């Protein structure tokens, strides 16, 4: 009789340990999966930003030899203007 109670108690303890281990494993794996999902989202955002930058560079590449682009760069970056053009500078800034 006592032996059966001990066996039953031992079986219950073993099952309880197994259940606790199973729950711990599931929680650990879920934490890892959440971490991977966040990483994937971050990498997808980086890919989107890189694709946007690539599209911008393609647009610039298409227009790089156009007269409008050359004029814009000459005005903005090199401060160049046509000889008969008047340039006004705002000194209040």
Backbone as CSV, one residue per row, in Angstrom:
resi,resn,N_x,N_y,N_z,CA_x,CA_y,CA_z,C_x,C_y,C_z
1,UNK,0.812,-1.183,0.000,0.000,0.000,0.000,0.864,1.258,0.000
2,UNK,1.824,1.273,0.901,2.691,2.422,0.996,3.549,2.535,-0.263
3,UNK,3.902,1.409,-0.812,4.718,1.375,-2.012,3.940,1.962,-3.200
4,UNK,2.630,1.688,-3.296,1.798,2.227,-4.371,1.671,3.743,-4.234
5,UNK,1.497,4.214,-3.016,1.399,5.658,-2.790,2.714,6.343,-3.162
6,UNK,3.807,5.714,-2.824,5.112,6.268,-3.152,5.315,6.290,-4.661
7,UNK,4.914,5.204,-5.331,5.032,5.149,-6.786,4.151,6.219,-7.442
8,UNK,2.933,6.364,-6.957,2.024,7.380,-7.492,2.604,8.780,-7.284
9,UNK,3.110,9.028,-6.098,3.706,10.327,-5.798,4.933,10.574,-6.678
10,UNK,5.741,9.550,-6.863,6.921,9.660,-7.706,6.525,9.944,-9.156
11,UNK,5.499,9.277,-9.640,5.014,9.507,-11.011,4.491,10.930,-11.165
12,UNK,3.764,11.395,-10.173,3.230,12.762,-10.230,4.361,13.789,-10.226
13,UNK,5.377,13.544,-9.424,6.515,14.463,-9.379,7.237,14.479,-10.724
14,UNK,7.440,13.299,-11.305,8.108,13.210,-12.609,7.287,13.925,-13.673
15,UNK,5.983,13.724,-13.684,5.114,14.403,-14.650,5.153,15.914,-14.422
16,UNK,5.120,16.336,-13.180,5.179,17.757,-12.858,6.500,18.366,-13.335
17,UNK,7.605,17.669,-13.115,8.905,18.150,-13.585,8.908,18.244,-15.109
18,UNK,8.365,17.231,-15.772,8.293,17.245,-17.229,7.451,18.418,-17.729
19,UNK,6.317,18.669,-17.104,5.446,19.777,-17.504,6.160,21.119,-17.289
20,UNK,6.827,21.275,-16.163,7.559,22.516,-15.894,8.657,22.709,-16.930
21,UNK,9.403,21.646,-17.253,10.455,21.738,-18.263,9.860,22.093,-19.629
22,UNK,8.740,21.473,-19.965,8.065,21.730,-21.239,7.633,23.198,-21.329
23,UNK,7.044,23.719,-20.291,6.600,25.123,-20.274,7.806,26.057,-20.368
24,UNK,8.868,25.756,-19.643,10.088,26.576,-19.697,10.661,26.589,-21.118
25,UNK,10.693,25.437,-21.757,11.224,25.340,-23.119,10.380,26.149,-24.087
26,UNK,9.082,26.062,-23.971,8.187,26.819,-24.860,8.385,28.322,-24.661
27,UNK,8.467,28.759,-23.416,8.660,30.187,-23.153,10.000,30.685,-23.695
28,UNK,11.039,29.896,-23.532,12.355,30.267,-24.040,12.339,30.362,-25.566
29,UNK,11.710,29.394,-26.212,11.633,29.419,-27.674,10.800,30.593,-28.162
30,UNK,9.734,30.910,-27.464,8.900,32.045,-27.866,9.672,33.352,-27.751
31,UNK,10.473,33.473,-26.706,11.302,34.665,-26.539,12.294,34.784,-27.693
32,UNK,12.900,33.673,-28.072,13.836,33.661,-29.198,13.129,34.016,-30.495
33,UNK,11.949,33.468,-30.716,11.182,33.768,-31.927,10.812,35.246,-31.993
34,UNK,10.428,35.829,-30.876,10.116,37.263,-30.843,11.348,38.093,-31.185
35,UNK,12.486,37.672,-30.687,13.731,38.370,-30.988,14.026,38.305,-32.485
36,UNK,13.845,37.140,-33.082,14.073,36.985,-34.522,13.076,37.815,-35.331
37,UNK,11.847,37.896,-34.875,10.844,38.694,-35.587,11.225,40.173,-35.572
38,UNK,11.716,40.666,-34.445,12.156,42.060,-34.361,13.345,42.314,-35.284
39,UNK,14.281,41.367,-35.316,15.433,41.501,-36.206,14.984,41.535,-37.659
40,UNK,14.060,40.654,-38.026,13.559,40.595,-39.394,12.898,41.917,-39.768
41,UNK,12.129,42.477,-38.859,11.478,43.763,-39.120,12.516,44.869,-39.312
42,UNK,13.546,44.857,-38.490,14.602,45.857,-38.610,15.312,45.731,-39.962
43,UNK,15.622,44.494,-40.361,16.300,44.287,-41.646,15.396,44.670,-42.818
44,UNK,14.107,44.403,-42.708,13.180,44.803,-43.770,13.136,46.317,-43.910
45,UNK,13.177,47.032,-42.790,13.213,48.500,-42.839,14.494,48.981,-43.501
46,UNK,15.613,48.345,-43.171,16.881,48.722,-43.783,16.853,48.456,-45.291
47,UNK,16.244,47.354,-45.684,16.129,47.040,-47.111,15.281,48.083,-47.817
48,UNK,14.169,48.473,-47.205,13.306,49.500,-47.799,14.051,50.818,-47.963
49,UNK,14.806,51.215,-46.945,15.573,52.454,-47.032,16.633,52.374,-48.129
50,UNK,17.290,51.228,-48.237,18.317,51.059,-49.264,17.690,51.081,-50.660
51,UNK,16.503,50.490,-50.805,15.823,50.516,-52.099,15.392,51.933,-52.462
52,UNK,14.926,52.692,-51.489,14.566,54.091,-51.749,15.789,54.887,-52.195
53,UNK,16.897,54.676,-51.507,18.131,55.371,-51.873,18.588,54.960,-53.270
54,UNK,18.444,53.686,-53.567,18.825,53.197,-54.892,17.967,53.842,-55.977
55,UNK,16.668,53.969,-55.722,15.779,54.609,-56.696,16.157,56.071,-56.898
56,UNK,16.497,56.766,-55.810,16.920,58.163,-55.915,18.193,58.270,-56.758
57,UNK,19.134,57.370,-56.516,20.385,57.398,-57.269,20.154,57.081,-58.743
58,UNK,19.208,56.199,-59.031,18.876,55.901,-60.427,18.306,57.129,-61.121
59,UNK,17.453,57.872,-60.408,16.888,59.104,-60.982,17.997,60.113,-61.267
60,UNK,18.915,60.246,-60.332,20.027,61.181,-60.529,20.882,60.720,-61.717
61,UNK,21.109,59.418,-61.796,21.925,58.879,-62.888,21.277,59.166,-64.243
62,UNK,19.955,59.053,-64.318,19.250,59.313,-65.574,19.358,60.784,-65.975
63,UNK,19.373,61.683,-65.004,19.365,63.116,-65.287,20.738,63.776,-65.207
64,UNK,21.768,63.012,-64.966,23.064,63.613,-64.673,23.647,64.378,-65.861
65,UNK,23.319,64.003,-67.067,23.864,64.685,-68.240,22.903,65.717,-68.815
66,UNK,21.786,65.937,-68.166,20.834,66.921,-68.677,21.317,68.336,-68.350
67,UNK,20.932,69.272,-69.185,21.329,70.665,-68.987,20.767,71.225,-67.684
68,UNK,19.542,70.831,-67.335,18.916,71.338,-66.107,19.690,70.892,-64.868
69,UNK,20.111,69.649,-64.859,20.846,69.139,-63.700,22.205,69.826,-63.587
70,UNK,22.886,69.970,-64.714,24.200,70.626,-64.697,24.064,72.063,-64.217
71,UNK,23.027,72.757,-64.680,22.799,74.131,-64.242,22.489,74.191,-62.750
72,UNK,21.665,73.270,-62.288,21.303,73.240,-60.861,22.548,73.025,-59.995
73,UNK,23.385,72.079,-60.356,24.603,71.805,-59.585,25.543,73.007,-59.636
74,UNK,25.656,73.632,-60.813,26.530,74.791,-60.935,26.056,75.920,-60.025
75,UNK,24.762,76.122,-59.939,24.221,77.190,-59.094,24.357,76.855,-57.604
76,UNK,23.936,75.655,-57.226,23.878,75.300,-55.805,25.248,74.996,-55.200
77,UNK,26.051,74.247,-55.901,27.306,73.778,-55.321,28.490,74.693,-55.651
78,UNK,28.476,75.267,-56.843,29.643,76.027,-57.288,29.425,77.531,-57.304
79,UNK,28.219,77.958,-56.960,27.864,79.387,-56.981,28.180,80.039,-58.326
80,UNK,27.857,79.354,-59.392,28.081,79.886,-60.741,26.756,80.408,-61.298
81,UNK,26.834,81.496,-62.066,25.645,82.111,-62.652,25.982,82.582,-64.063
82,UNK,24.946,82.872,-64.846,25.149,83.419,-66.188,25.781,84.803,-66.077
83,UNK,26.554,85.223,-67.097,27.257,86.509,-67.017,26.329,87.713,-66.861
84,UNK,25.183,87.723,-67.502,24.292,88.889,-67.421,23.203,88.715,-66.358
85,UNK,23.341,87.754,-65.481,22.330,87.459,-64.459,22.654,88.220,-63.178
86,UNK,21.623,88.784,-62.573,21.802,89.481,-61.300,21.531,88.524,-60.151
87,UNK,22.391,88.573,-59.158,22.252,87.717,-58.002,22.039,88.592,-56.785
88,UNK,20.995,88.297,-56.060,20.684,89.055,-54.846,20.983,88.158,-53.641
89,UNK,21.673,88.722,-52.682,22.037,87.983,-51.481,21.327,88.604,-50.299
90,UNK,20.630,87.773,-49.559,19.887,88.239,-48.383,20.850,88.259,-47.198
91,UNK,21.141,89.442,-46.674,22.112,89.551,-45.585,21.453,89.524,-44.205
92,UNK,20.154,89.407,-44.143,19.461,89.415,-42.868,19.475,88.068,-42.161
93,UNK,19.929,87.046,-42.794,19.927,85.716,-42.174,21.055,85.541,-41.227
